[in-house]
């Protein structure tokens, strides 16, 4: 498959072996991984006070009958101002655990979809010998990316410092990349060695013979 290559400030195309990522995009697996990632980002610390927790007296404000007013048990009633909240949110754990194999399959499917849509650009980031937001802006403009996820083989401080202030741009290493980063990241700007590491991490995709059980 032909993949875009950015080198020396110019954009070109070159052949790239994408067989390790497969051809199918497993949408259900991909959705499960993305939903689980988003759920795991929730802190679950929101809290409201119920009737038994708000400050106030438990004394009955007036007699039950013959006052001309509605019946009232205490001033902490949810019907009263500064009263407790009915069925308010309480701290909870939103975490969803997915098998590591499923997460790897989701990442492989996400990258397969990006290759299929032509949204992967291979670059060596050689122009970032020092932090340069100007070079970063030019690179994003040249590849036509408003949102992008940069995939590096190893942490590179100069690249991170160059792109860290651009909204919608993330910098990830091959070992930290997940399906959500790929799906929500826009254009994938990756080192060739980083893609090789990701391919090794997610494992080979099943061939059609393996899927159908043919010999």
C-alpha positions in Angstrom: 0.0 0.0 0.0 1.2 3.5 -0.8 1.6 5.7 2.3 2.4 9.4 2.5 6.0 10.3 3.6 7.1 13.6 4.9 10.8 14.3 4.7 12.8 17.4 4.1 9.8 19.7 4.2 8.1 17.8 1.3 5.3 15.4 1.1 5.6 12.3 -1.2 4.3 8.7 -1.4 6.1 5.4 -0.9 5.2 1.8 -0.7 4.7 0.5 2.9 3.8 -3.0 4.1 0.6 -2.7 6.1 -0.2 -6.5 6.2 0.7 -6.7 9.9 -2.3 -4.4 10.7 -4.8 -6.4 8.6 -7.5 -5.0 6.3 -10.6 -5.3 8.4 -11.8 -2.6 10.8 -13.5 -4.4 13.7 -16.0 -1.6 14.6 -17.6 -3.4 17.6 -14.2 -4.1 19.2 -13.0 -0.6 18.4 -16.1 0.9 20.0 -15.7 -1.2 23.1 -12.1 0.0 23.5 -13.0 3.7 23.0 -16.0 3.6 25.4 -13.9 1.8 28.0 -11.1 4.4 27.7 -13.5 7.3 28.1 -15.1 5.6 31.1 -11.8 5.1 32.7 -11.0 8.8 32.4 -14.0 9.7 34.7 -13.1 10.5 38.2 -16.4 9.6 39.7 -16.0 12.0 42.6 -19.2 14.1 42.2 -21.2 14.1 45.4 -24.4 15.7 46.7 -25.8 15.7 50.3 -28.9 13.7 51.1 -31.5 14.5 53.7 -29.4 12.9 56.5 -26.3 14.9 55.6 -27.3 18.5 55.3 -27.0 20.9 58.2 -30.2 21.6 60.1 -32.5 20.6 63.0 -34.5 17.5 63.0 -37.2 19.2 65.0 -40.7 19.3 63.6 -41.2 23.0 62.6 -44.9 23.1 63.5 -47.8 20.9 64.6 -49.0 18.3 62.2 -52.6 19.6 62.1 -54.7 22.8 62.5 -52.1 25.3 61.4 -53.3 25.9 57.9 -49.9 25.0 56.5 -48.7 21.9 54.7 -47.4 19.1 56.8 -43.6 19.2 57.4 -41.3 16.8 59.3 -38.1 18.8 59.5 -36.2 21.6 57.7 -33.9 19.1 55.9 -36.7 18.0 53.6 -35.8 18.0 49.9 -38.8 20.2 49.4 -37.3 23.0 51.4 -34.6 25.5 50.6 -31.2 24.1 51.7 -32.7 20.7 52.1 -31.2 17.4 51.0 -31.0 16.2 47.4 -33.3 13.4 46.2 -31.4 10.6 44.4 -28.4 12.9 43.8 -25.1 11.5 42.3 -22.7 9.8 44.6 -19.1 8.7 44.2 -18.7 5.7 42.0 -16.2 3.8 40.0 -16.8 3.9 36.2 -13.9 1.7 35.3 -14.3 -0.9 32.6 -11.6 -3.6 32.2 -10.9 -5.0 28.8 -8.6 -8.0 28.1 -5.2 -6.9 26.9 -5.8 -9.0 23.7 -8.9 -7.1 22.9 -7.1 -3.7 23.4 -4.4 -4.8 21.1 -6.9 -5.9 18.4 -8.7 -2.6 18.8 -5.4 -0.7 18.2 -4.6 -2.8 15.2 -8.1 -2.2 13.8 -7.8 1.6 14.4 -4.5 1.8 12.5 -5.9 -0.4 9.7 -8.7 2.1 9.3 -6.3 5.0 9.2 -4.1 3.3 6.5 -7.3 2.5 4.5 -8.4 6.2 4.7 -4.9 7.5 3.8 -4.5 9.3 7.1 -1.1 8.0 8.0 2.0 10.0 7.3 5.5 8.5 7.9 8.2 11.0 9.0 11.6 10.8 10.7 11.1 14.2 12.4 14.7 15.0 11.4 14.1 18.8 11.4 13.5 18.8 15.2 17.1 18.9 16.4 15.9 21.7 18.7 12.4 22.7 19.9 10.7 24.7 17.2 7.0 25.5 17.1 7.5 27.2 13.7 8.7 23.9 12.2 5.9 22.1 13.9 3.3 24.5 12.5 4.8 24.1 9.0 4.7 20.3 9.2 1.1 20.3 10.3 0.2 22.7 7.4 2.1 20.6 4.9 0.3 17.4 5.7 -3.1 19.2 6.1 -3.6 18.2 9.7 -5.7 20.2 12.2 -5.7 17.3 14.6 -2.8 14.8 14.8 -1.3 12.2 16.9 2.5 11.8 16.7 3.9 8.3 17.3 7.5 8.0 18.3 9.7 5.0 18.8 11.3 6.5 21.9 10.6 9.8 23.9 12.0 12.8 22.1 12.0 16.0 24.2 12.5 18.3 21.2 9.5 16.9 19.3 7.3 17.0 22.4 8.3 20.6 23.2 7.6 21.6 19.6 4.1 20.3 19.5 2.9 20.5 23.1 1.1 23.8 22.8 -0.9 23.0 19.6 -4.5 22.2 20.5 -5.6 18.8 19.1 -2.1 17.5 18.8 -0.9 14.6 21.0 2.6 13.0 21.2 2.7 9.3 22.1 5.4 6.6 22.1 4.8 3.3 20.5 4.3 1.5 23.8 1.8 4.1 25.1 -0.4 4.4 22.0 -4.0 3.2 22.3 -7.0 2.8 20.0 -8.6 6.0 21.4 -5.5 8.1 20.5 -5.7 6.9 16.9 -9.4 7.2 16.5 -9.7 10.7 18.1 -6.3 12.0 17.0 -6.9 12.8 13.3 -3.9 12.4 11.1 -1.3 9.8 12.4 2.2 11.2 12.1 4.6 8.3 12.9 8.2 7.2 12.6 8.7 4.1 10.6 10.4 2.4 13.5 7.5 3.4 15.7 5.0 1.7 13.4 7.2 -1.4 13.5 7.2 -1.4 17.3 3.4 -1.0 17.3 3.0 -3.9 14.8 5.2 -6.1 17.0 3.1 -5.1 20.1 -0.3 -5.8 18.6 0.7 -9.0 16.9 -0.1 -10.1 13.3 -3.6 -9.9 12.0 -5.5 -13.1 11.1 -5.4 -14.0 7.4 -8.5 -15.0 5.5 -7.5 -18.7 5.7 -7.1 -18.5 9.5 -10.5 -16.8 9.9 -12.4 -19.4 7.8 -10.4 -22.3 9.1 -9.1 -23.3 5.7 -5.8 -25.2 5.4 
